[in-house]
Amino acid sequence: MIKKVEEGSVPEFAIKDGILKFRNRLCVSNDPELRKELLKESHDSVITTHPGSTKMYWDLKSHYWWS
């Protein structure tokens, strides 16, 4: 994907500060453990009261992207 971004063939993706982004959201690799950890960390955060699944989804969607 990085090669495609560098060639300019995928305009919705970009590399900023060495990080692959999709529409300005951090791309998360296809690693089930990493995705699970992101969900767990977001859910268990000390600054978050239990927001419900819909609120948590929209909060995560604004920062992360995965297929």
Steps between C-alpha positions, in 0.01 A plus 500: 500500500784738582642455150158581350478815715846609389399443135187710556262226389289503820404863562301438821814368671802702611821455693551765767801485733559143387145394591251363248169684518164463328303824479713635785432197725772263620502174301500196725662187360312175456606373842210369713694540826585864422140579412377325813747701710381829345139413577585390855708810571228728371233321701700486824647850492491679837378820333205321341182413675332209330389675180303216346597313186371760252686792661817292532476402131473862385782612731732230364391557141612861514858392582557154352427316177512132411327296235 
